[in-house]
Amino acid sequence: MPRDDDLTDLTLTVRDQVAVVTLDRPEARNAFTGAMGESLGAAYRRCDEDDDVRAVVVTGAGSAFCVGADLSPRDQTFAAPTDQAFTSSPVRPPAFALRKPVIAAVNGHALGIGLTLAMQCDVRILARGATYGFVHVRRGVIPDAHSHWTVPRAVGFARAAELLLTGRHVDADEAVAMGLASRAVPADEVLPAALSIARDLAVNTAPLSVAISKRLVWASPTLSADDVDRLETAMHEHVMGQADAREGVLAFLEHRDPRWSLSPTRDWPDGW
């Protein structure tokens, strides 16, 4: 993987097949900048293309995850876009498009785009004592980063409408009860909990199987039961009889860590 010298407002490290992407503006509580968005997309691409990365953890430096857009331009923060390439989803690819599981270790406040970016991840762990909210409508704009798609998927229409339209704050325990996240823990336990999940994924789960299952999980709400059955059948036919399907069983029976050999980059199903 290339060095992260060219990444701005963000750092990327890899250890034991787990990439840790850290939003790195602690002096500004990791307020989001355009450069941060470009760097996050670049980091995601590197992780997706590197077979040595099995899982990705996204977290924030300091005491916050991301408090939303950088408001230093004051009333020009949300000035009318002049670039025809403007998009409301400034991180490309989004976390849900990666072929690796992405875990948001939300170590502190996540507001506005800080929370909508976390909603693009597969798993979210939140810090107790922090504040969460889709506050965009309280700043004169609207929720971004696919949030009108990700939030209803997570919490259902009624709760999504309440959260997105009111922009109200919630705490970690309410967020978990709603379905916005899977777990709430003390702030100093967030990153260790995320790394524990990531390391388990890196060792014990077959990379290609995880990549295919992730794609199905994100696609399934818009598909019929018959569509899902068709895709599951096709993907079973793609992985069954291959090396990892043999290795997973043998490793279990022999009480050892599996040695996976299939790759999401080399062995991805054609046309999918």
C-alpha positions as a Markdown table, in Angstrom:
| # | Residue | x | y | z |
|---|---|---|---|---|
| 1 | Met | 0.0 | 0.0 | 0.0 |
| 2 | Pro | 1.4 | 3.5 | -0.8 |
| 3 | Arg | 2.5 | 5.8 | 1.9 |
| 4 | Asp | -0.1 | 8.2 | 3.3 |
| 5 | Asp | 2.0 | 11.3 | 2.8 |
| 6 | Asp | -0.4 | 12.6 | 0.2 |
| 7 | Leu | -3.4 | 12.2 | 2.5 |
| 8 | Thr | -4.7 | 15.5 | 4.0 |
| 9 | Asp | -6.5 | 15.8 | 7.3 |
| 10 | Leu | -6.4 | 12.0 | 7.6 |
| 11 | Thr | -4.0 | 9.2 | 8.4 |
| 12 | Leu | -3.9 | 5.5 | 7.2 |
| 13 | Thr | -2.1 | 2.7 | 8.9 |
| 14 | Val | -2.2 | -1.1 | 8.4 |
| 15 | Arg | -1.3 | -3.7 | 10.9 |
| 16 | Asp | -2.2 | -7.4 | 11.1 |
| 17 | Gln | -4.4 | -7.0 | 7.9 |
| 18 | Val | -6.5 | -4.3 | 9.5 |
| 19 | Ala | -6.5 | -0.8 | 8.1 |
| 20 | Val | -7.1 | 2.1 | 10.5 |
| 21 | Val | -8.3 | 5.3 | 8.9 |
| 22 | Thr | -8.2 | 8.3 | 11.3 |
| 23 | Leu | -9.8 | 11.6 | 10.6 |
| 24 | Asp | -7.0 | 13.8 | 11.8 |
| 25 | Arg | -8.0 | 17.4 | 12.7 |
| 26 | Pro | -8.2 | 17.0 | 16.4 |
| 27 | Glu | -7.8 | 20.8 | 17.0 |
| 28 | Ala | -11.0 | 21.3 | 15.1 |
| 29 | Arg | -12.7 | 18.2 | 16.5 |
| 30 | Asn | -12.2 | 16.6 | 13.0 |
| 31 | Ala | -14.5 | 19.1 | 11.3 |
| 32 | Phe | -15.0 | 17.9 | 7.7 |
| 33 | Thr | -13.1 | 19.5 | 4.8 |
| 34 | Gly | -13.0 | 18.9 | 1.1 |
| 35 | Ala | -9.5 | 17.7 | 1.4 |
| 36 | Met | -10.5 | 15.2 | 4.1 |
| 37 | Gly | -13.3 | 13.9 | 1.9 |
| 38 | Glu | -10.8 | 13.4 | -1.0 |
| 39 | Ser | -8.3 | 11.7 | 1.3 |
| 40 | Leu | -11.0 | 9.4 | 2.8 |
| 41 | Gly | -12.0 | 8.3 | -0.7 |
| 42 | Ala | -8.3 | 7.7 | -1.6 |
| 43 | Ala | -7.8 | 5.7 | 1.6 |
| 44 | Tyr | -10.9 | 3.6 | 0.9 |
| 45 | Arg | -9.7 | 2.9 | -2.7 |
| 46 | Arg | -6.3 | 1.7 | -1.4 |
| 47 | Cys | -7.9 | -0.5 | 1.1 |
| 48 | Asp | -10.3 | -2.0 | -1.4 |
| 49 | Glu | -7.5 | -2.8 | -3.9 |
| 50 | Asp | -5.0 | -4.2 | -1.3 |
| 51 | Asp | -5.5 | -8.0 | -0.6 |
| 52 | Asp | -3.4 | -7.6 | 2.5 |
| 53 | Val | -6.3 | -5.5 | 4.0 |
| 54 | Arg | -9.1 | -7.7 | 5.3 |
| 55 | Ala | -11.0 | -5.1 | 7.3 |
| 56 | Val | -11.1 | -1.3 | 7.8 |
| 57 | Val | -11.7 | 0.7 | 10.9 |
| 58 | Val | -12.6 | 4.4 | 10.6 |
| 59 | Thr | -12.2 | 6.6 | 13.7 |
| 60 | Gly | -11.3 | 10.2 | 14.8 |
| 61 | Ala | -8.2 | 11.7 | 16.4 |
| 62 | Gly | -8.8 | 13.2 | 19.8 |
| 63 | Ser | -12.1 | 13.3 | 21.6 |
| 64 | Ala | -14.5 | 13.6 | 18.6 |
| 65 | Phe | -15.2 | 11.5 | 15.6 |
| 66 | Cys | -16.3 | 14.4 | 13.3 |
| 67 | Val | -18.5 | 17.4 | 14.4 |
| 68 | Gly | -19.7 | 18.0 | 10.9 |
| 69 | Ala | -18.7 | 20.5 | 8.2 |
| 70 | Asp | -15.9 | 23.0 | 8.9 |
| 71 | Leu | -17.8 | 26.2 | 9.7 |
| 72 | Ser | -14.8 | 28.5 | 9.6 |
| 73 | Pro | -16.0 | 30.2 | 6.4 |
| 74 | Arg | -19.0 | 31.3 | 8.5 |
| 75 | Asp | -22.0 | 32.3 | 6.3 |
| 76 | Gln | -20.1 | 31.1 | 3.2 |
| 77 | Thr | -19.8 | 27.5 | 4.5 |
| 78 | Phe | -22.6 | 26.4 | 2.3 |
| 79 | Ala | -22.2 | 28.8 | -0.5 |
| 80 | Ala | -23.8 | 27.9 | -3.8 |
| 81 | Pro | -21.5 | 25.4 | -5.7 |
| 82 | Thr | -19.7 | 26.8 | -8.7 |
| 83 | Asp | -18.1 | 23.5 | -9.8 |
| 84 | Gln | -20.2 | 21.3 | -12.1 |
| 85 | Ala | -18.6 | 18.3 | -10.4 |
| 86 | Phe | -20.2 | 19.1 | -7.1 |
| 87 | Thr | -21.8 | 16.2 | -5.3 |
| 88 | Ser | -23.6 | 15.8 | -2.0 |
| 89 | Ser | -21.5 | 12.6 | -1.4 |
| 90 | Pro | -17.9 | 13.9 | -1.4 |
| 91 | Val | -16.3 | 10.5 | -0.4 |
| 92 | Arg | -15.9 | 8.3 | -3.4 |
| 93 | Pro | -16.2 | 5.4 | -3.1 |
| 94 | Pro | -18.5 | 5.3 | -0.1 |
| 95 | Ala | -17.7 | 2.8 | 2.6 |
| 96 | Phe | -20.7 | 0.6 | 1.6 |
| 97 | Ala | -19.1 | 0.1 | -1.9 |
| 98 | Leu | -15.9 | -1.4 | -0.6 |
| 99 | Arg | -15.4 | -5.2 | -0.8 |
| 100 | Lys | -14.0 | -5.1 | 2.7 |
| 101 | Pro | -16.1 | -4.7 | 5.9 |
| 102 | Val | -15.8 | -1.1 | 7.3 |
| 103 | Ile | -16.3 | -0.5 | 11.0 |
| 104 | Ala | -17.0 | 3.0 | 12.3 |
| 105 | Ala | -15.3 | 3.4 | 15.7 |
| 106 | Val | -17.2 | 6.6 | 16.6 |
| 107 | Asn | -15.1 | 7.7 | 19.5 |
| 108 | Gly | -16.9 | 10.9 | 20.2 |
| 109 | His | -19.4 | 13.5 | 18.8 |
| 110 | Ala | -20.6 | 12.7 | 15.3 |
| 111 | Leu | -22.8 | 15.4 | 13.8 |
| 112 | Gly | -23.9 | 16.3 | 10.3 |
| 113 | Ile | -21.7 | 14.8 | 7.7 |
| 114 | Gly | -19.7 | 13.1 | 10.6 |
| 115 | Leu | -22.8 | 11.0 | 11.3 |
| 116 | Thr | -23.9 | 10.5 | 7.6 |
| 117 | Leu | -20.4 | 9.2 | 6.8 |
| 118 | Ala | -20.5 | 6.8 | 9.7 |
| 119 | Met | -23.9 | 5.5 | 8.4 |
| 120 | Gln | -22.1 | 4.4 | 5.2 |
| 121 | Cys | -20.1 | 1.9 | 7.2 |
| 122 | Asp | -21.2 | -1.7 | 7.8 |
| 123 | Val | -20.9 | -1.6 | 11.6 |
| 124 | Arg | -21.0 | 1.3 | 14.0 |
| 125 | Ile | -19.8 | 1.4 | 17.6 |
| 126 | Leu | -20.6 | 4.6 | 19.5 |
| 127 | Ala | -19.1 | 6.3 | 22.5 |
| 128 | Arg | -21.3 | 7.0 | 25.5 |
| 129 | Gly | -21.3 | 10.6 | 26.6 |
| 130 | Ala | -21.1 | 11.9 | 23.0 |
| 131 | Thr | -23.8 | 13.6 | 20.9 |
| 132 | Tyr | -25.1 | 12.4 | 17.6 |
| 133 | Gly | -27.4 | 14.1 | 15.1 |
| 134 | Phe | -28.3 | 14.7 | 11.5 |
| 135 | Val | -28.2 | 18.5 | 12.1 |
| 136 | His | -28.1 | 19.6 | 8.5 |
| 137 | Val | -31.7 | 21.1 | 8.5 |
| 138 | Arg | -30.7 | 23.2 | 11.5 |
| 139 | Arg | -27.9 | 24.7 | 9.3 |
| 140 | Gly | -30.1 | 25.5 | 6.3 |
| 141 | Val | -29.0 | 22.6 | 4.2 |
| 142 | Ile | -30.2 | 18.9 | 3.9 |
| 143 | Pro | -28.7 | 15.6 | 5.0 |
| 144 | Asp | -26.0 | 14.3 | 2.7 |
| 145 | Ala | -23.8 | 11.3 | 1.8 |
| 146 | His | -26.6 | 9.0 | 0.8 |
| 147 | Ser | -28.3 | 9.5 | 4.2 |
| 148 | His | -31.8 | 9.4 | 2.8 |
| 149 | Trp | -31.0 | 5.9 | 1.7 |
| 150 | Thr | -28.8 | 4.6 | 4.5 |
| 151 | Val | -30.8 | 5.9 | 7.5 |
| 152 | Pro | -34.2 | 4.5 | 6.6 |
| 153 | Arg | -32.5 | 1.2 | 5.9 |
| 154 | Ala | -31.1 | 1.2 | 9.4 |
| 155 | Val | -34.0 | 2.5 | 11.5 |
| 156 | Gly | -37.1 | 2.4 | 9.3 |
| 157 | Phe | -39.2 | 5.2 | 7.7 |
| 158 | Ala | -40.8 | 6.7 | 10.8 |
| 159 | Arg | -37.6 | 7.0 | 12.8 |
| 160 | Ala | -35.6 | 8.2 | 9.8 |
| 161 | Ala | -38.1 | 10.9 | 9.1 |
| 162 | Glu | -38.0 | 12.1 | 12.7 |
| 163 | Leu | -34.2 | 12.1 | 12.8 |
| 164 | Leu | -33.6 | 13.7 | 9.4 |
| 165 | Leu | -36.4 | 16.2 | 9.5 |
| 166 | Thr | -35.9 | 17.5 | 13.0 |
| 167 | Gly | -32.1 | 17.3 | 13.2 |
| 168 | Arg | -32.4 | 16.6 | 16.9 |
| 169 | His | -29.5 | 15.2 | 19.0 |
| 170 | Val | -29.5 | 11.7 | 20.4 |
| 171 | Asp | -27.2 | 10.0 | 22.8 |
| 172 | Ala | -25.4 | 6.7 | 22.2 |
| 173 | Asp | -27.9 | 4.5 | 24.0 |
| 174 | Glu | -30.9 | 5.9 | 22.1 |
| 175 | Ala | -29.0 | 5.6 | 18.9 |
| 176 | Val | -28.4 | 1.9 | 19.5 |
| 177 | Ala | -32.0 | 1.3 | 20.6 |
| 178 | Met | -33.2 | 2.9 | 17.3 |
| 179 | Gly | -30.8 | 0.8 | 15.2 |
| 180 | Leu | -28.4 | 3.6 | 14.2 |
| 181 | Ala | -25.5 | 1.5 | 15.7 |
| 182 | Ser | -24.9 | -1.9 | 17.0 |
| 183 | Arg | -23.2 | -1.1 | 20.3 |
| 184 | Ala | -22.6 | 1.8 | 22.8 |
| 185 | Val | -19.5 | 1.6 | 25.0 |
| 186 | Pro | -17.4 | 4.1 | 27.0 |
| 187 | Ala | -15.3 | 6.3 | 24.8 |
| 188 | Asp | -12.0 | 4.7 | 25.6 |
| 189 | Glu | -13.4 | 1.3 | 24.6 |
| 190 | Val | -14.7 | 2.2 | 21.2 |
| 191 | Leu | -11.5 | 1.7 | 19.2 |
| 192 | Pro | -10.5 | -1.5 | 21.0 |
| 193 | Ala | -14.0 | -2.9 | 20.4 |
| 194 | Ala | -13.8 | -2.0 | 16.7 |
| 195 | Leu | -10.3 | -3.5 | 16.3 |
| 196 | Ser | -11.4 | -6.7 | 18.0 |
| 197 | Ile | -14.2 | -7.1 | 15.5 |
| 198 | Ala | -11.8 | -6.2 | 12.6 |
| 199 | Arg | -9.1 | -8.7 | 13.7 |
| 200 | Asp | -11.6 | -11.5 | 14.1 |
| 201 | Leu | -12.8 | -10.8 | 10.6 |
| 202 | Ala | -9.3 | -10.6 | 9.3 |
| 203 | Val | -8.4 | -14.1 | 10.6 |
| 204 | Asn | -11.6 | -16.1 | 10.7 |
| 205 | Thr | -13.7 | -15.0 | 7.7 |
| 206 | Ala | -13.1 | -15.8 | 4.1 |
| 207 | Pro | -12.4 | -12.5 | 2.3 |
| 208 | Leu | -14.3 | -13.3 | -0.9 |
| 209 | Ser | -17.3 | -14.7 | 1.0 |
| 210 | Val | -17.4 | -11.5 | 3.2 |
| 211 | Ala | -17.2 | -9.3 | 0.1 |
| 212 | Ile | -20.0 | -11.1 | -1.6 |
| 213 | Ser | -22.2 | -11.2 | 1.5 |
| 214 | Lys | -21.6 | -7.5 | 2.1 |
| 215 | Arg | -22.8 | -6.7 | -1.4 |
| 216 | Leu | -25.9 | -8.8 | -0.9 |
| 217 | Val | -26.7 | -7.2 | 2.5 |
| 218 | Trp | -26.5 | -3.7 | 1.0 |
| 219 | Ala | -28.5 | -4.6 | -2.1 |
| 220 | Ser | -31.2 | -6.7 | -0.5 |
| 221 | Pro | -33.7 | -4.1 | 0.7 |
| 222 | Thr | -34.4 | -3.1 | -2.9 |
| 223 | Leu | -34.7 | -6.7 | -4.1 |
| 224 | Ser | -37.6 | -9.1 | -4.0 |
| 225 | Ala | -37.3 | -12.4 | -2.2 |
| 226 | Asp | -37.0 | -14.2 | -5.5 |
| 227 | Asp | -34.2 | -11.8 | -6.6 |
| 228 | Val | -32.3 | -12.5 | -3.4 |
| 229 | Asp | -32.7 | -16.2 | -3.9 |
| 230 | Arg | -31.4 | -16.0 | -7.4 |
| 231 | Leu | -28.4 | -14.0 | -6.4 |
| 232 | Glu | -27.6 | -16.2 | -3.4 |
| 233 | Thr | -27.8 | -19.3 | -5.6 |
| 234 | Ala | -25.5 | -17.7 | -8.2 |
| 235 | Met | -23.0 | -16.7 | -5.5 |
| 236 | His | -23.1 | -20.1 | -3.8 |
| 237 | Glu | -22.3 | -21.6 | -7.2 |
| 238 | His | -19.4 | -19.1 | -7.5 |
| 239 | Val | -17.8 | -20.0 | -4.1 |
| 240 | Met | -18.7 | -23.7 | -3.6 |
| 241 | Gly | -16.1 | -26.2 | -4.6 |
| 242 | Gln | -13.4 | -23.5 | -4.5 |
| 243 | Ala | -10.3 | -23.5 | -2.2 |
| 244 | Asp | -11.8 | -21.5 | 0.6 |
| 245 | Ala | -14.9 | -23.7 | 0.9 |
| 246 | Arg | -12.6 | -26.6 | 1.5 |
| 247 | Glu | -10.2 | -24.7 | 3.8 |
| 248 | Gly | -13.0 | -23.3 | 6.0 |
| 249 | Val | -14.2 | -26.8 | 6.9 |
| 250 | Leu | -10.8 | -28.3 | 7.3 |
| 251 | Ala | -9.6 | -25.4 | 9.6 |
| 252 | Phe | -12.7 | -25.9 | 11.8 |
| 253 | Leu | -12.2 | -29.6 | 12.0 |
| 254 | Glu | -8.5 | -29.3 | 12.7 |
| 255 | His | -8.9 | -26.6 | 15.3 |
| 256 | Arg | -6.6 | -24.1 | 13.6 |
| 257 | Asp | -6.7 | -20.7 | 12.0 |
| 258 | Pro | -7.8 | -20.9 | 8.3 |
| 259 | Arg | -5.5 | -20.1 | 5.5 |
| 260 | Trp | -7.7 | -18.3 | 2.9 |
| 261 | Ser | -6.5 | -18.0 | -0.7 |
| 262 | Leu | -9.4 | -16.5 | -2.7 |
| 263 | Ser | -9.3 | -12.7 | -3.3 |
| 264 | Pro | -12.1 | -10.2 | -3.7 |
| 265 | Thr | -9.9 | -8.5 | -6.4 |
| 266 | Arg | -8.8 | -11.6 | -8.3 |
| 267 | Asp | -11.9 | -13.8 | -7.9 |
| 268 | Trp | -14.8 | -11.4 | -7.9 |
| 269 | Pro | -17.8 | -12.7 | -9.8 |
| 270 | Asp | -17.9 | -11.5 | -13.4 |
| 271 | Gly | -20.4 | -8.8 | -14.1 |
| 272 | Trp | -21.3 | -8.1 | -10.5 |
